[in-house]
Amino acid sequence: MTACIVGWAHTPFGRLDGETVESLIVRVANEALADAGIEAKEVDEIVLGHFNAGFSPQDFTASLVLQASPDFRFKRATRVENACATGSAAVHQGLKAIEARAARIVLVVGVEQMTTIPGPEIGRNLLKASYVREEANIEGGFAGIFGTIAGQYFQKYGDQSDALALIAAKNHRNGVDNPFAQMRKDLGYEFCRTASDKNPYVAGPLKRTDCSLVSDGAAALVLTDVETALKREKAVAFRAAQHVQDFLPMSKRDILKFEGCALAWKRALAEAGVSLRDLSLVETHDCFTIAELIEYEAMGLAPEGEGARVIKDGLTAKDGPLPVNPSGGLKAKGHPIGATGVSMHALAAMQLTETAGGMQVKGAKLAGLFNMGGAAVANYVSILERIR
């Protein structure tokens, strides 16, 4: 292990009227530093995760972090982007700076403001994370892409509507206890399973309850080297951090396998020297319920085509053997693109320091998380453990 999380901050996710990208960045930057007990002048490097793609008129946003303190002036600051995995890309970039001994303390911020533009424009912006040459005409934007994946999965393995509804119901039930979640309502299995005026089909077999929410929000982490972390009040170490990038066109891959996700998990578990059975919980990228279902298989919880039994047997329930998305996941929490990966790390750190409140998984010792950009194109896995 070369780095640790020693502080964090997290805004609520949702429609945050009165906020801007700048105000969200400034808020979480200052709150994370205060949580870590570190002053701005001690930070060596700043990494901002911000997808944008047309959501905000302000681009070139890395220097907006400097608005949080005059002591940030002349610090290195860089914006990174890797579609919906932008937040984890920022975290991993911070880890690399510490591993290279180019920095001792790194501030990582993830942010997105998505709700200020019309729905059709949101869909067009998100579709830019697909292979536009071949996939831009898929109806329904990115929901259409995952609707296509779900349709192919159903065709190969049978109707999985029950499993998808169970995943949605689980995550909405968990989201009730997450004070940061955009939707804190237990919708129940029957509502998620049944198409209705309030839960219509959106794309292919996916209903509204199968799709994550359009959100505003931000999260931040303070990363340090291990020596510095051991002098702080709390330290959550990276046992592993792996990034696997796959082809962008779905036509060049078996889209039902999420092979990049599987390889990222395999490498991370090997790096950490643990197995899935050793993990206390997982936060995974459920941008759509079909994604969580296939991710069960990619991480090794079930053979290909048999992910449904994982949710039906209660394996991933909050009180099950391996709770998945005890935060409610993207499904209930919301999905402000650039903030999502940073949020996952912050929530996992809360679990390991037993500060997760109603979300808390009893006895959490080791947490895994998977953040994905595009349709399993950018794949990031981190495994975290508290050492102080």
PyMOL commands that set and color helices and strands:
alter all, ss='L'
color gray80, all
select helices_A, chain A and resi 21-36+40-42+62-68+70-72+83-99+119-127+132-135+141-157+161-175+189-193+208-210+226-229+250-252+259-272+276-278+289-299+308-312+329-333+337-352+357-359
alter helices_A, ss='H'
color red, helices_A
select strands_A, chain A and resi 3-10+45-49+76-80+105-113+201-203+206-207+216-225+236-245+281-283+366-373+378-386
alter strands_A, ss='S'
color yellow, strands_A
deselect
rebuild
show_as cartoon
